[in-house]
Amino acid sequence: MSVCPSCNQPTSDPEALFCAYCGFALPEAPAARESFPVFVPDRPSFATGATSTQRWQRPGWTSNADPRAVAVGLGGLGAAVILAVGLSYGTGSTPADRPTRLVAQPGHQRNALPTKTARISAQPSAALHHILASRVASAPRTRENLSRYRASGYSFAYPSGWRVSQRDQPVANYRETALESASGAAKVKVDYTPGEAADPAAKASQVETATSRTPGYRRISFGPTTVNGHAAFAWDFTVADADPRRADLFVRASSGDFALLAHGAEFPRARAAARAIAASLSG
């Protein structure tokens, strides 16, 4: 009686090929390993209508096969086949009907590839941006036309639609030039005192002291400012008049001092024109 080398269970059948308990392939007896099948060439292998009484014996080369080695060999062969199939798909071109999937590796940022839909949707935005940019570049730049007024010792620019109603008229110790819009609703007076170099704030205080005795006078604002990067002084006030709101701007130049008074029914327009004239002063 033989014993299974795997589970150590006795085997009652000496001719059994596998263990009845664990299925392990049983080794054959020495006599069986040394025996070989006998071939008789002068008679047929199978007789008609009769069966052979000789027992079939397993070839000797199968008796030494380790089932674990066979399993490992089959596993390696299967892995090689799978690897070959994967490489054939990986190195070849991607079929058009098979979508490409991008897998992000841990610790690495996946590069976002624009799809065809994203590229198509981005084209109208780029085209629209190009059209708008070309229109802005080709659009004519509007600038208000200016005229230049020149007097003895100074000059300035003023809107071309305005007119000079009084030209460098002497008044006391200063000279006065008056301008007004085409409708006459915005007015600016430019007072020039040649040779004077008083501080704009001191000049504004001196003029306010004289104006404060005017009926209906009320100060609105009184403080320093800048005109074209140079120190100046602004004074806003009201008086009892047909055009009550006034704004006086004091500027000092190399040839003398200037005071620009803005008033009229279109007061904001008059004040803006006075600042523009002051910024263009040359003297």
ABEGO torsion letter per residue (X at the ends): XBBBAAAGBBBABAABABBAAAGBBBBBBAAAAABBBBBBAABBABBBGBBBABBBBBBAAAAABBAAAAAAAAAAAAAAAAAAAAAAAAABBBBAABBBBBBBBBGBBBBBBBBAAAAAAAAAAAAAAAAAAAAAAABBBBBBBBBBBBBBGBBBBBBAABBBABBGBBBEABBBBBBBBAAGABBBBBBBBBGBBBBAAAAAAAAAAAAAABBGBBBABBBBBBBGGBBBBBBBBBBBBABABBBBBBBBBAAEBBBBBBBEABAAAAAAAAAAAAAABBX
